């Protein structure tokens, strides 16, 4: 019996080796098979090329391997990881107080949203109720950030398709919003402004006039975008019917944000799973019909207008009160008191060197970023640092749609499609 067992085992091992070998043969790409085909075989024309990671139209260090038959994309695969910085693992070595400084660098086009998701998750673990003014300031700042992110999309989307003038216009209008951010937070991006317990500082004197100026000037500029692109025949030919996505496919692939809403599915966390003070403001969820590149462009253009409605409501209805929670366990003392009180100095020192302990538990908090559902999953073991941190980056998930969107299209269409997905590689690789 022992000999028989050995023989059977050897036969089984050989059989598995044969299966692996045959599977390896099956996995030879069609391009490699074409190289062995006869010269008259039409598949001979297929070839594999790399688009990126240094291509200007991949919006960062994104590499896409494409199998082409002439100018037609037969298959494609996004390759990521060139920008990987390990921010989630780094976040487990930082205190909850230091967390926003880390996460704000993930989506560098809309950093305030990542700060918000992290802060909401931390506040749920702490059981904190933040002041009403802090809530409205957060809503004001993130909607302005949505506007600046979409303006950046319009600028780069136009440049990708040859409308170089649009790049200049979109960049200029975005600059006005960034100037307001600098006035409020001291920085144009990577703000570390939204923190657990509220915001870093109150709105400065003169913020109403600076905001009113943006709201007054921007509508006319958006009308110019309509003239330059929306009704332009060449623009429509390059975008309509290109990169079509159905609702079923979008849901199956986990797509959210403008990518999902372009298919006609009006899913928006601000309305469907509301947070902050969104139930108190009036805005519409913009949806498309065909799920193509044009719909994704039009949605972002009109979402700027809807964000302006929210911002205007914040301007006229900003409540008074504290901009951060009055809890000495998580809030540092006022700067002026540090020079006057030894207790305040010690309190400040311990908070910024040791952090504050967060009760044990796990939580997931999600917000509607310009690219879709941005979620933060935190696990606390009762120490001042997260035991585990994971970010659901919408750019990362939305990239799954690229092989589906690119298949059967032209190489020239690939540029338009990638731009319409609007990936931020800092959020993808993080």
Secondary structure as UniProt FT lines:
FT   HELIX           2..26
FT   HELIX           30..35
FT   TURN            39..40
FT   HELIX           42..45
FT   STRAND          46..51
FT   HELIX           56..58
FT   STRAND          63..69
FT   TURN            70..71
FT   STRAND          72..79
FT   TURN            82..83
FT   HELIX           87..91
FT   TURN            92..93
FT   TURN            96..98
FT   HELIX           99..103
FT   TURN            104..106
FT   TURN            108..109
FT   HELIX           111..126
FT   HELIX           132..160
FT   TURN            161..162
FT   HELIX           164..185
FT   STRAND          194..195
FT   TURN            196..197
FT   STRAND          198..199
FT   TURN            205..206
FT   HELIX           207..225
FT   HELIX           226..230
FT   HELIX           233..239
FT   TURN            240..241
FT   HELIX           247..252
FT   TURN            253..254
FT   HELIX           258..261
FT   TURN            262..264
FT   HELIX           269..272
FT   TURN            276..277
FT   HELIX           278..280
FT   HELIX           293..317
FT   TURN            328..330
FT   HELIX           335..338
FT   TURN            339..340
FT   HELIX           342..354
FT   STRAND          361..369
FT   TURN            370..371
FT   STRAND          372..380
FT   STRAND          385..392
FT   HELIX           394..398
FT   HELIX           399..401
FT   HELIX           402..406
FT   TURN            407..408
FT   HELIX           411..421
FT   HELIX           425..429
//
